[in-house]
Amino acid sequence: MTARFTYLGDMLFWILVAALTAALAVILLYPLLRGAKAANNIRAGEAAVYRDQLRELDRDLDGGLITPEEADYARAEIGRRLIAVSADEPAETPKPARHHRFTEAFVLLVLPVLGLCLYLTTGRPDLPSQPLEARLENPGNDVAVLIAKAERHLAEKPDDGKGWDVLAPIYFRTMRVNDAQVAYRNAIRLLGPSSVRLDGLAETLMAVSDGVVTDEARQVLEQSLTLEPDNPRARFYIALSIEQAGRPDEARKAFEALAKQSPADAPWLPLVNEHIAMNGGAKSGANPPAPGANPAAPGAGLAAPGNPTQQDVAAAETMSAGDRQEMIRGMVESLDAKLSEEPNNFEGWMRLVRSYAVLNDKDRAAGALKRGLTAFPPPGEQGRQLLALARELGIATEGATQ
C-alpha cells in the first residue's frame, strides 16, 4: 500500500510538471502565433474604415451638412487612400517567418529539455515529501524549525519553566524582543528569579525602548544585584541609566567603582573606561607620570583625542558643577573638530556619539552618528557597532545611513 501511494505521488508530481511546462509554452508562443494574424488584418481594417468614411460623407451631403464641392474634395482624398491600401494588400500576404519556427521549436523542445536536465542534475526527485510534522521531528540546524518545535511544546505545556528559560535568549538573539520579554517573565515566574534571567529581562526591556534603561529595567537590575552584588552586567547598566539621566558625576563614580572591581583583562573593561572618560574621569589603569617627571615634557599626559589629560582631571576636581559641565562640552567640541580633520578614528566617533548623548544633545549625536557612518559604513563591523551604540543610547538611526 505504501509503495502504491509513493507511485501515485510520483505520477502526480510529473503530471503537474508537464502541465506547468505546457502552460508556460502556450504563454510564450501566444504572441508569436497571434502576431502573424494581427499583421494580416491591418490593411483590411484600414480599408473598412475608409469605406465607412465614404458612406458617412454621402450622409452628410444628403443632410446638407457640407457643400457638393467639399464632398467631391473629401471623396477624392478618401478614395486615394483606399486605393493605396488596396494596392498594398497583395504584398502583405502572410508568410511563415523562419525565425518564428526556430523560436517555436526552442520553446516547445529545448526549454523543457533544459529544465528537465537542470532538475535531474540539481534536484532530488527521489526525496520524499517532508511535511511540517516530519520537519519538527528532525529539525537539524534549522533555527526557525527549532523555535517552532519549542513553541509547539510550550503551547501544550505552558508551565514548563525550563522551556521558557531556553527559548527566551533565542528570541532575544533573533530580535523577537517582545516574545523574549514574555518568555523571560514566564521563566522567572515558574523557576524563580536569578541574575541571568533578570539581566536578560532587563536587556530585553532596553531593546524595546531603543537602548534606554527605563525605570522598570532599572528595578529589574537592582533586583539582580540583590541576588549577585558583584554582577558586572547589572552594575554597568545601572551606571548607564545614571548617565542617560544626565548626571555625569554620579555616573562616573559608578563606572569607576565597576572598573575597580573588574579584573584587568575583563572584556567589558574597555567599554567601562570609555564611559569613565566620557563623563569627565581618567581611564582605569592609565599610567601616572613617573615621580619627578616633568608633566610638560613631550609625551607626558598624552591622551587619545578627546580624552581628558591628567591636568584636565586635576582642574575639574576644583570646579563647580556648571564649570565642569562647560569643560566637558569644550572637550567634546574639540574632539568633534579633530574628527572632522581625521575621520578615520573609529574609537573617536564612538566617544563623540556617546558624549553628545550624555550632554542630552541628541541632534548633534545624530549628526555625529551620520558622519561616523560615512567614514565607517554599516556593512562593516565598525559601522554596525556605531548603529548598535545609537540604539543603545536612544538615538534615531533613520536617515543616518543615507
N, C-alpha and C positions, 0 to 999 in steps of 0.2 A: 504493500500500500504506500509506504514512504517513497519507494522508487517511482511509483506511478505519479505521485504528486510532484516529485522532482522533475520528471519528464514533462508534465503539463506546465510546470513553471518555466522550464527552459523554452518550450514551444511558445508560450505566451510572450516571453521576452523577445524572441526573434520575430514574432508576428508584429509586435509593437515597433521594433527596429525597422522592419520592412515598410510598415505603414507610414512612419515618420519620414523615411527616405523618399517614398513615393510622393508624400505631401510636399516635401521640400523641392523635389524635381518639378512638380506642377507649378509651384510658386516661381521658380527660376525660369521655366520655359514659357509661361503665360505671356510675358511682354514680347518675346520673340515671335510667337505664333500670332499674336494679336497685331503686331506691328505691320506685317505684310498686308493683312486685310484692311487695316486702317488707311495705309498709304494708297491702296487700290480705290478706296471710296472717296478720296479727297476731291478729285476732279468731278466726279458725278455729283457730289454735294454742291460744288460751286455752280455747276450748270443748272441745277434745280433752283438755286437762289436767283440766278439771272432770269429764268423763265417766270418765277413768281414776280419779279420786279416788272417784267413786261405786262403781265396781267394787271398788276396794280396801277401801272401807267395808263392802261386803257380805261380803268375805272375812274381815275382822276380826270381824264379827258371827258368822259361821258358826264361826269358830275359838274363840269365847268370849273374845276379847281385850277387847271392850267390851260394855257392857250395852245392851239394846234402847232404853232411854231416851236414852243417849248417841248411839246410832246414829241415832235419829229426829232429834235436835237437829242432828247434823252433816249428815244428809241434807238437812234443810231449809235449812241455810246454804249448802251446795254448790249445791242446786237454785236458790236465789235468785240466786246469782252466775251460774249457767249461763243462767238466763232473761234476766238483764241483758245478758249478752254476746250472746245470740241476738237480743235485741230491737234491738241496735245494729248488727247486720250489714248490713241494707239501706242504712243511711246511709253505710256505708263502701264503697259501690260505687266502684271506681276510675274516676276521670275524668281524662283527659289534661289536665295543667295547661298553661295558655297560656304561662306564663313558661318552662316546660321546652322548649316548642317553639322559643321565641326563643333559648334558650341552645344548643339543639342546632344550630339554623341558624348561630348565631355560631361555634360550634366547627367545624362542617363547612365553612362557606363563608368567613366573614370572616377567621378566623385564618390559614388557608392563603394567602388573597389578600394580607393584610397582610405575612406573612412573605416571599412572593414579591416584592412591591413593594420591601420593605426590602432584600432581597438584590440585586435588579436595580439599586437606587439606590447602594448602598454596596459591593457585591461586584464581583468580576471574573470572570464566567462564561467569558470568552474567554481567561483567563490559563491557560496550560498548567501542568501539574504540574511541580514542581521537586524532584526527589529530592536526597538528600544530596550525591551526586556533582556535580550541577549547581551546588548552592549553594557547594560547596568551590571550584569553578572561578571563580565570581563572587561572592565574599563581600560586596562592597560595604563598608559601615561596620559590619557585624555583628562585634563583637569576639569573641563566642563562636565564630563560624564561622572567623574568622582564627586563633584559638588552635587549633581543631580541625584546620585545614589545616596549621599548623606542627607540631602533634603527629604528624599522619599522615606528614609529610615526615621528621621525626626518627625515627619508627618504622622507616622504610625506610632512612634514612641516619643512624644514631646517632652517627657520627663527624663530623658537620657542626658544628664548633665555633661558627661564626657563627650558626647556627640557635639553638643553646642560649643564645648571648650575647644574641640579640634577644628570645627568649622569657622569659628569667629575670626582667627587670624588669616584664614584662607580668604574669607570675604574681604578682609581689610587689604590684603595684598592684591586682590583683583579689583580694587577700588569700588566695591559694593559696600560703601560705608554705612548706609542706613541698615542694611541687612547685618553688617558686622556689629553695629550698636545693639540690635535686638539679640544677636547671638551671645555677645558678652554679658548682657543683662541676664539672660536665661542661665548662662553658666554660673554667674555669681549667685543667682537666686537658688540654684539647685545644688551647687557644690560649695558655696560659701566664698567669701572674698579672699583673694590672695593678691600679692603685689603684682604678679604678672598679669592677672585678669584685670585688676583695677587700672594698671598702666595702659593696657590695651584699650580699655573702655575710654580712658582719658584721651588717648591719641585719636580714637575714632571720633569723639566729640569735637576735637580740634580740627579734624579733617572736614567734618560737616560745616564748621564755622570758618573755613578757609584759613586755618592756621592760628586763629585767635584762641587763647586759653580763656575759655568762658568761666563764669562763676561755678557752674556745675562741674566742669572739668577740673577746676582747682579743688573743689570739695572732694572729688574722687581721688586726686593726687594726695591730698592731705590724709585721707583715709589709708592710702597705700603707705604713707610714711609712718603711720601708727603701727603698721604691721612690720615694716622694714625701715627703720630710721635712717640707715645709710644708703637707701635706694638712690643711686645717682640719676636715674631717669626722672623720677618724680621730683627730685630737688632741682634738676635743670629746668623742668617745665614750670615749676613754681617761680623760680627766678625769672624765667621768661615772661610769666604773667605780670610780675612786678615791672619789668622793663616795658612791656606793652602798655602798662598803666601810666607811663611817663614819670616814673620815679627812679632815675638813673643811679642815685646814691645807694638806695636800698638794693637795687638790682645788682650793682657792682659788688656789694658786700656778700650777697647771696651767691654770686658766681665765684667770688674769691674763696668763700668757705667750701664750695664744692671742689674747687681746684686743689685746696689744701688736703682734702680727704682722699683725692683721687691718686692712684699710682702714677708714677712718672711716665709710664708707657700706656696709659689708658687711652683707648681710641677716641673717646669723647673730649679729651683734654684740649686739643687744638680749637675745637668749636667753643669750648668754655672760655679759652683765652681770648678769642675774637670778641666775645660779649664783654669780657672784662675791659678790654681796650676800648671798645665802642662806648662803654659807659664811663670812661674817664680814668681807668686804672691801668696799671702796668701788668703785662702778661706774666702769669705764674711761671717761675723758672727762668726769668730773664737774668742774665749775668750782671751783677752790680759792678761798678768800676773798682779796679784794684786799689787798695789803700795807698794813698799818696799820689794816685794818678791825677793828671790834670783833666778835669771834665771838659775843658775847651779844646783838648788835643784832638787831632784828626782821628776819627773813628770812635771817640768816646760818646756815649749816649746816643748812638745811631739807632734809628727805629725804622720799621717799614713805613712806606708812605702813608701818612695819615695817623700813625700811631703816636701817642704822646711820648716825649722823651722823659728822662728822669727829672730834668729841670721843670718840665710841664707838670709832672705829678707833684713835685715839691711845692710849686707855686699854687696848684689847685687846692692843696690842703689848707692854705691860709685864706682862701677866697670865700666870699659869701655864696649862697646857692645860686643867686642870679648871675654873679660874675663867673662862677664856674660853668653855668649853662652857656654863657656867651663865649667862654673859652672853647668849650666843646664844639659849638657851632662854627667857630673860626677854624678849628682843626678839620672839621668836616668839609668846609668850603675849600680849604687848602688841598685836601685830598681830591675833591672834585676837580679842581684846576689841574692837578698833576695827572689825573686820569684822562683829562681832555688832551693833554700833550702826549701821554704814553698810555694808550688804551689797552695794551696787551698785558695788563696786570689783573689776572682773574681774582686773586685774593683782595685786591683793592676794590673791585666792583662789588664783591660780596660785602665788604666792610662798609662801602658807601651806601648801598641799599639799606643795610641794617641801621646805619647811623641816622639816615633821614627818617626811617620808620620810628626809631626811638625818640626823635625830636618831633614826632607827630606831624611831619611834613610829607604827607602821602603823595602829593603832586610831584615833589622833587624825587621822592623814592621811585615813583613810577617812571619819571624821566630817566633817572639813573639806570633803572632796570632795562629800559628800551635801548639806551646807549651801550650798556654792557652786553645785551643780546646781539647788538650789531657787531661787536668785537668777538663774541663767542656765541655763534648761532645755536638755536635749540637742538638741531640734530646731534650736536656733540655732547659729550658728557658734562662739560662745564656749563653749557647753555641750559641743560636740563637741571643742573644744580641751582642755577640762578632762578629758574621758574619755580622750583621746589621751595627755595627760600622766600620768593614772593608770596606763594600760597601760605607758607608758614606765618608770614607777617601780616597777612590780610591785604596785600597789595594787588590791585586789579591787574590781570595779565592780558585782558582783551586789548588787542591792537599793539601790544608790546613787540610782537614778532613780525609786524608788517613793515 
